[in-house]
């Protein structure tokens, strides 16, 4: 497992194992952010700043996105 800032340039050796390499990206920001680059889901607490793009829960993946993801995982 590797943990590092999302903007850091990084790399690794080729995956020679029989298992797939999977990546996950999570970005956190403070509630005082003036404008978010994308809709956000609150991790905890409350929105005292009345952000218009705070979602109650992550959006459900649509069928096309699930198929694209499945195709990428089977390559």
Phi, psi and omega in degrees: 000145181229128176241128180199161177301143186296331181271000180283133176286128182212168179197174179207169178293161177301147178282108181261004180275172178277351181264157182277147174271131183236140178244150178221134180236126177231130177240133177249150174219162180281157179297339182281004179300133184287315182215122181278146179288344181203166175304144183244157170243126181289129179283322177192170179081205181224163182263094178278356183257359178055051177293133181284341187253024178269120181267152177288328180208162179300145179294142177291137179293137178278168185300317182297318179295320178296319180293320177298317180296316180298318179297320180294323181286338182266357179288000000 
